[in-house]
Amino acid sequence: MNCVGIRNAAHFYFMICFSIMIIPVCLEAQRNTNRVTGNRWSIESQEAIRWNITDRLPHADHIEMSGQKISLWLQYNIDGKKTPSFTRTFVFPSFRLLPARTIASMMYSVEDENLPRIIINDKLLRKGVYNATVMDDQPEQAKTVKFDGILSLESTIGTSGILALKRSFFPSVDKAIAIEKLVFINNGNQPVKLEMEFLQREVRPAAERASEGPLRFIISTINDGLKMVAPGDSVVFGISYQAIAGASSTPIHAGVMEEESRRRKRVEDISNLLRLESPDTVLNTMFNFAKLRGTESIFDTRGGLMHGPGGLRYYAAIWANDQAEYINPFFAYLGDDIATKSAMNSYRLFAAYMNPEYKPIPSSIINEGKGIWQGAGDRGDMAMIAYGAGRFALANGNADSAKVLWPLIEWCLEYCKRKINDEGVVWSNRDELEGRFPSGNANLNTSCLYYDGLLSAAMLARSLGKNEKQVKDYIQRAAQMKSNIEKYFGATVEGFNTYRYYKGNDTLRSWIATPLVMDIFDRKKGTIDALFSERLWTEDGLATLAGNSTFWDRSTLYGLRGAFAAGEKAKAYDFLKYYSQRRLLGDHVPYAVEAYPEGNQRHLSAESGLYCRIFTEGILGIRPVGFNAFNITPNLPVSWNFMRLKNIHAFNKIFDIEIIRKNGNVLTMYILINGQKKTYELKEGEKTTIKL
């Protein structure tokens, strides 16, 4: 293979093509937070969105799709003449390169110029344009882009437009393969002669750079050759992109239709779990996509199933925030076996680093579980792990699994206890932003996570039949920590009766939302007013620091969840609707993102789990209190007369929750289990304990 360029960047190792340039995402200013105008995309169904390409060109975007052995990061561009182009980047998480580090997954990018040639009626199709020397120069014209778990683009070719082309891109569910499917459709009255030339190209990194033996990246055509396509008929060509290990290993001959069918089945299975039904189709649809992004990004590695954020950097590795804190507690409600196993495996990997000296567990375990990253100091990771593991264990409802997790929870809480400073809050010299913004030597986030972790531990200890003395100790420590949080962090900041993020902080920070998520409502009015003020809320959600353009979706998602939990339904719904419409139907779709400007708004997958938790823990106010029990405090948007969450797998049961607004704040709740319906009368905003 003739490789004509290699990108000089730390997270790229080898590429087929000229140097890749990540196309900037168009960021359209939108100052009115109560409505969104000019959506690019529209909702086709709860499982699909579509962009009918008319104007507002050129436009570029990128999306990530993942299977257990591969992640496909697809960048697509439609120029001013509606001519499409693509950059395909393939990440193979379990194919490791040296030196061993987080970003050392084998990765290649392929441009259009590297694909097999297509010949139509003996004339060359190249770069989406008929070669001007042999045919007209009318470019291929893109008509629609659709995403339903598979990215598809439909276009016409030539001035007559009688030949249509539908490209589809998707990863294999369980193989280190991605497929590009090309369907040519003859809409004319005459037969069309079509040929895709045979192509097989291979790249091998040097054996000295391969962690586990020789590695190979191979591009292969599928169903290549000459085809006569009758009027009204079509032909399917395919291109596979795969990685294999071992010099003598044989490439897999993937079936296009089989791999597509399995991908669609996986997407459908995820869609059918934990299904949201509400009067708001935008929220229903984004919730459905969030489940997909959060759940597909789980990789089968030598260290077991490992959920990975993605974004061309974070694979075959776990973090105390992304996995332990953000996504795993959501998986306890989902009912996906792969997701549940990945959650348990992440906690198992962290638990391997417990020690009698109470040295910190690493922030991240990398390289398929064989290495660690601990480069940002003490981020409050033990509080993150205790918080997430406690909530997961309770909601998962499995006593055997909880017994496995208990030593880790107990150890992390003891670690935090030993880090309490003279003023009664938890010392940590960093937070999850790892020094990007000031966080002092004790931050609000860490102490709040520790507080909630103590509460979950008390409930879990009681459920496991632990000594009542230990249960009471956790409860007393939680009460003391709540009091200390108020004394140490409670403050008037920029005129708002809210929290300072750390001692000496005098500028509003987005993470002031954290107490609301932990049901600490002492300063809820001032905090909510601050969150949704012009100082913090921007066109892309919460600014990390008031007056700064940087945003991280994770704090926005915490803020929206906390506002609902605090009963602020009107503001929370307006801003949730705005945020969801922008992320789902705007210029960069269809998922929550990581950050900007850092990372170019990568669709990191754990943030999608946080989006779903706005509904389970925010709007419904579900808080696990035992293996078969939870508190529920519904705060439905005022305009909603119903909400359903169906096919919930939690508390060792499979059940549906339906809430109907009877009159004002009087609600009727139905819980359906095994065909039997239980009815509850509730007052909105009031806590009710449900035992299944």
N, C-alpha and C positions, 0 to 999 in steps of 0.2 A: 504494500500500500504506500502511496505517495503522500506523506503527511507534510503539509506546506506551512504549518505554523504552530507554535506552542505559546499559550498565554503565559505571560510572566506574572503570576499571582500565586499567593501562598496556597489557596484552596483549590487550584487546578494543577493537575499533574501531567496529563497527556490529553491531546485533543486531535480530532480529525478535522482539519479545516484551518482557515485563517483564525487569528486571534478573535475570541468571542468578546463581544461587548454587551453587557447587560443593558437592555434598552430601558431608559428611564420610564417609570410609570407616570402617565399624565395626572397631575394633581390639580383638580379644578377647584378654585376657591368657592366655598359655599358658606356664607356667613349666617344665613337664616337657619337657625337650628330647629325650627318647628316644621319646616317643609323642605323637600328636596325637589329640585327641578332638573330637567334635562337628563333623565335616566338613559343610559346607553343600552342597557339590557332590559328584557321583559320576562315575566314569569310565564312559562309554558305549562308547567304543572308543579306540584310540590317536589318533584324529582328533577326538574329541568328548567334551565333558563336559556334564552335565545337573544342574539343580537342580529337584527336585520340591518345590514350595512347600507346606509344611505348617504349620510354626510358626516361631519365632524371628523374628517380624515386629514392627515394620516393618524393612525392610532396603533399603539403597541401595548401589549400586556404579557404577563407570564403567569403560569399556573403549575402546580406540582401535583403529581399523581403517584401513588406508591403501592407496591406489593411487598411481600415478605422478603424478597431478595433484590429488589431494585426500586429506585425512585426515578421517575421521569419528570424532569423540569423542562417545560415547553415554553419557549418564547415565541409569540406570533406577532407579526406586523402586517398591517394593511396600509399600503401607501396611498397617495392622493389619487391614483388611478384605479384603486381597488385591487391592486395586484398583491397577493399574499406572499409572505416569506416566513421561514421558520428556522429557529435554532433549537436543536434537541440536545439536552444535556442528560446523560445517564450516570447515575450514581449507584455503585454496587457496594452496599454497606459491609458485607461479609467478605469482600475481596480487599485485603488490607495491604497497604504499601508501607515502606519504611522511609524515614523514621516513624515509629509508632506515635501517633498523636490523634487528637480528636478528628482532625480534618483529613486523615490519611485514607479515606475510602477511594478505591479506584474509580476514576471519573473521566468520561470522554464527552466531547461535544461534536455534533455533526451539523454542518450547514447544508443548504439545498444543493450547492455545487458538488457535494460529495455523493449524491444519490445516483442510482442507475438512470441511464437516459431513457426517455419515453419517446417513441416514434409513432406518429399518427398519419396514416395514409402516406407513408414513406417520407414524412417531413418531421423534422426534429422539434420537440418541445423542450425548451431549455429556460431555466430560471423563470418558469411561469409564462414565458413569451415564445410564440412561434419564431424560430430563427428567421430573421428578416431576409436572409439570402435565399431561402427556399419557400417562404410563405409569407403571409401578411404579418405585420408586427402588432396586431391587436393583442393586448395583454390578456392573460387570464383575469377574469373579473370575479372577485369574491362576492357572494350574495348573503350568506348567513353563517354565523358561528353559533354552535350549540354546545352546552355542557350539561351532561347528565351522569357524571362520573367518568365519561369518555368525552374528550374534546373532539368535535367534528366541525369541519369547515366545508361548505358547499359552494361551488363556483361553476362558471361556464367558461368555455375555451373558444377563442376565435370570434370573428365578427358575427357569424350566424348564431352562435350560442347553442347550436343543436347538440353539441357534446358537453355533457355535464360531468363534473368530477367531485366526488365526496371523499375527503381525507378524514381519517379517524386515527387518534393516537391514544394508546392505553398501555399500562404495564401488565405483565403477567401477575396472577394472584400469588403464585408460589415458586416461580422460576426466575432466574436472573436474566430475564428477557423483557423487552418492550417491543410492541408491534406498531408499525405504521401501515394502515390499510388504505388502499386507493381503489375506489370503485368508479369506473368510467361508464357512463350511461349514454346510450345512443338515442337521442330524442328526434332524430331526423328520419328521412324516408329511404336512405341508402345505407348499405352496410359500411362499417368503418373498420379499417385495418389498424390494429393497435399492437404495439410491441413494447414490453419492458425488457431491456437487455439484462442478461445474467450479470450479477455482481457478487463477488465475495471478497471482502477486504479484512485484513487482520492486523492488529497491533499488539505487540507484546512489550510490556515494560521489562527492563533488564532484570534478570533473575535476582541480582543483588538488592533490588528495590522491592521485591515481592516478599511479603511476610511469611506466606505458607506455600512455597513452591511456585512454579511458573504460572503466570496469569496471562489470559488472552482476552482481547475484545474483538468481536467479529460482527461484521455487517453482512447480511445475506438476503438475497431476493427470494421471494416465495411466489410460485406460479408464474415465473417469468416466461418469456417467449412471445411468439406471434399469435395473436387471437383475431378472429373475424367476429365482429359484433354486429348482429342483425339489428334492424330498426326496432326500437322498443326494448332491446335487450341490454345487458351490461356484462362487464368483466371485472373480476376482483384480482388485483395484484397486492402483494404484501412485501414489507421489508422488516426483517427482524434485527434487533440490536441486542447482543447477548455477551455475557462474560462466562468464561469457563476456566477452570483451574487444572493445571497439568498439561505438559507438552503433548501427551498422547491422548488426551480426552477428546471425545467426539462432540462436535456442536449438536445442539438439539434442533431437530427439524420441527419447528412449532407450527401448529395449524392456526391460521388466522381466525377462522370461525370458532374453533374450540376455545382459544384464548380469549376472544371477545365474549363468548358466552359465559365463561367462568368469571371474567371481570364483572359482567353485568349481574351475574348471580350474587357475587360478593357485595356489590353495591346495593342490590335489592334487599339482601339479608340485613344489612346495616340499616337501611331505610325503614324496614318493618319493625325494628326494635325501638322502644322508647319513643313512640310517635306523638308529636305535638299536634293538636287540633285546636284552633282558636279562630276568632273572626278575622284575624290579621294574616293574610296570605303571605306577606313579606316575611313576617317572623316565622311562620310555619316552614317556609321554604329555606330560610337561612338556617334555622334549627336543624333541618334535615341535612343540609350540606355540612354543617358544623360536625354532626355525628360522623359523616363520611371522612372528613379530613382528620378528625381526632382519632379515628379508629383504623384507617387504612395504613397509617404511618407506624406500623409495628413490624420489626424486622427479625427474621429468624437467623440468629447468630450462634457462634460457638458457646457463647455465654447464656444461651436461652433466648426466649422472645424478649425483645427490647424495644419499647416505644421510643421513637426518636423524633425530635422537632423537625428535622429536614432543613430546607433552605440552602442546599448545596454545601452545608458545613457540619451538621449535627446528626450523625448516624452511628448505629451500633454503640451508643453511649446513653447514659441517663444522668439527670440532674436532680438535685433535691427540690428545686422549685418546679420545673416543667413537669416532671413525672410524679414525684412524691406528693407535691402540694397541689398542682393544677389539675392534671388529667386523671390520676388514679381514683380520687373520690368520685368522679363522674362515672368511671367504668363500673363502680359498684352498683349503679342503677341500670346499666345498659343491657347486660345479659349476653354480651359477645364473649364466647369462650376464649378466643385468642387474646382479647383485651384484658380479661380477668387474669389469665395466666401471666401476661406481661406485667401487670401491676404487682402480683405476688412476687414475680422474679426480680423486679426492681428493688422491692424492699429486702428481699433475700440478699441481693448484691450489696446493698448498703449495710445490712446486718453483719456481713463478713468482716467489716472494719471496726466493730465494737471492740473495746479494749479496757482492761482494768484501770489504766491510768487516766482514762477519760480524755484522751487526745481526740481531736475532732475527726468525725467521719468525713471523707473527701466530699467536696461540693459536687463532683462529677466522677463517674466511673466510665472509662472509655475503652476503646479498642476491644469490643466484644467481651468486656468484663475483665480484661487482662491488665489494664492500666488505670491510672487515676489522673485527675486534674484538680489541683488545689491551689490555683494561682491568684485567687482574689481575697485571701484572708478569710476571716470568719464572717460569713454572710448571714448567719442565723440559720444555717442549714439543718441543725438538729431540731430547731423549732418547726421548720418546714416539714421535716420527716415525721415528727411526732403528730403534728396537726393532720397531715394527709393520711398517715397510716391508721390513726384512731378513727377518723371519719369513714375511711374505706372499710375497716374491719367491722364496724357496727352495721353499716348499710349493706355490706356483702352478706351478713347474716349467717356466716358459716363458723361455727365454734372451733373447728379444727384449724381452719385458716387463721382465725384470730389468735389461737394459741401459738402459732408459728410467729405471728407478728408481735406478740406481747413483749418478749424480751427487748426487741428493738425500740418499741415505744417507751418502755420503762427506762432503758438506758439513755435515750435522747432527752427525756424529761429530767433525769438526774444530771445530765451534762448541763442543761440550761439552768438548773437550780444552782449549780456550782459557778455559773457565770453571772449571777445576780449581783449588781453593784451596790454600793453603799446607799443608793437612793431607791433601791427595791425593784429596778427593772433589769432586763437582760442585756448584758454587755455583748456587743458585736461591732467590730470595726468596719464592717461593710454591710450592704444589703444585696438584694438580688440584682441590682444594677451595677454591682462590682466596681464602685468607685467612679462611675461616669458622672454622678452627681453626689454632692456631700451627704453623708449620713451620720456623722458624728461617731461616738463610741457606744451609743445605745440608740436604736431607732424604733419608731412606733410599730413597724411591721413585725419585727422579731418578737417583741413582748406580747403583741396581740396573738400571734400564732402560738406562742407558748401558753398563753391563757386558754385558748380554745383546746389546745392539745391536752391540758390538764383536765378539762371538763369531759372530753371524750374518754380519756384514760379512766376517770372515775366510773363512768357508765360501763366501760368495757370490763374493768376489774370486777364490778358487781355481776355482770353477765357471765363472767368466767368463774365466779365463785371465789374470788380472791378475798384476802383478809379485809374485814370491814374497816380496820384501822387504816389500811392503805387507801381505801376509798375516801374516807374522811380527810385524810391528809391531802389528797389531790384536790378535793373540794375546797378545803381551807386555803391551800396555796393559790387556787384560782381566784378566790374571793380577794385575797390580799393583792394578787397581781392586778386585778381589775381596779382596785383602789389606788395602787401605785401608778398605773397607767394614767389615771385622771390627775393625780398629783404632779407627775413628772412631765407628761406631754400636754395636758389640758392647757389651752392658752388662747388668747385673742391674737389672731394673725391677720394682718391687713384688714382689720375691722370685723373679722368673722370670729364668732365664738366657737372655735374648733380645736385643732391640735397642732402643735409644732411637731415636725417630723423628728427632730433631734434637738438636743440642748443647744441654744443659740440660734436656732433656725427662726428667721423672721419673714420668710416668703412662703406663700402657699405651695403645697406639694400635692400631687395627685393621690399619694398613698394615705392621705388622711381618711380615705374611704374604708380602710381596713377595720377599724372598730365596728362599723355598721355591719360588716359581714359576719363579725363574731357576736352579734346581738348586743353590742355595747352602744346604747342609745342616749347616753347622758348629754351629748352635744349634737344630737342628730340634726336639729334645725340649722344651726350655724354651719355644720359640716356640709349638709346638702346645699345650702345657699352658696357656700364657697365652691363646691364642686361644679355647680351649674352656672357660676358667674362668668363674666367676660374675662376674668383673670385666669381661669383654668380651662374653661371649655373652648375648644377650637373647632374648625371645620372637620377635623379628624378625631374628635374625642378629647380626652383630657391631656393637657400639656403636662409633662413630667414636673416642670417647675414653672410657676406663673411668670409670664413674660418671655418664656423660651419656646421656640418652635418645635422642639423635640417632643415626640409622643411615642408611647409604648401602649399598645392595645390592652395589655394585661391589666394595667391600672384602670383604664376605662371600663373594662368588663367587671372588675371588682367594684368600681363605683356604681355602675348600674345595678348590679346585684344587691349591693348594700342599700341603695336608695329604695328599692322595692321592699327589702326586708324591714326597713325603717318605716314603711307605710306611706312613703311619698310617691303615690301612684301616678299622679298627673304629670309631674315633671319627669319622673323616671320613664314613663311610657313615651312621652314626646321625644325624649332624647334617645331612647332605645330604638324607636321607629326610625328616627333620622339616621342614627348610626347604622342600623341594619340595611336600610335602603341604599345608603352610600356604599357599604361593603358588598352587598349582593348584586346591585343593579347599576353601579356607577362605572368608573373607568378602570378599577382594579378589583376583579371579582374572582370567586364568590365567597371568600372566607375572611375571618378576622386575620389581622396581620401581626407581625412582630413589632416593628418600629419604623420610624423615619426621623432623620435621614439615614441613620445606620441601617444597613441591610436591605435598602430599597424595598421596604414593605414585603418582606418574605412571608409566605403563608405558613409560618411555623405552626405545627399541629396542636400543641397543647393549649394555645389560645382558643382554639375552637371548643375544647372541653370547657374552658371558662365561660364561653358564650352560652353553652347549654345549661350551665349551672345558674345562670340568671333566672331560668324558668323553674328548675327543680328547687333551688335553695332561696331564690329571691322572690319570684311571684308566688310560688306555692309555699315558701317558707318551710321546706322539709328539713328537719334536723334529726338525724338518727340518735336514739337514746337507748337502744337495746337491739338484740339480734332479730326481734320480731316487733319492734315498736319504734315509732317516730313521732315527733311533734310536727304539726302542720299549722302554719299561720298564713292563710291565703291573703294576698293583696292584689286582686285583679285590677287591671286598668278599668276605669269607670265606664268606658264605652263597651266593655265586654260583657255579654250576658251569659257566656259559658267559657269553659276551658277544659280540655281533656288531655290527659297524658296516658297513653295506652301502651300496653305491653311492657310494663315496668318489671325488671328483674332485680328485686332487692328484698332484703329482710327474709331471705330464703323462700320467697314467694314470687309468683308471676301474677300481676294484677293491673287493673286500670283505675285511674282516678278521674272522675268527672265532677265538675263544679258548675252549678247553675245559679245565676243571680235571680233570686225570687223578688226581692223588693229592696232597693237601696243597698244597705250593707248586710242584708240577710241573705245567706247563701245556703243552698242544699248541696251536700257532697255525697256522691255515690262511690263506693269502692267495690269493684267487681273482681271476685276471686273464684276460679273454678266454677263459673256459671252462677255463683251466688252473689247477690247484691246486698250490701249494707248501706244504710242511709243515715246521714248525720246532718243535723241543723247547726250551722255555724254563724257567728258574727264575723264579718270581715275584719282582719287585723287582730283577732283574738286567737291565742294559742289553744290547740286541742291535741291531746295525746291519742294516737291511734295504735291499737294492738292488733296485729294480724293473726 
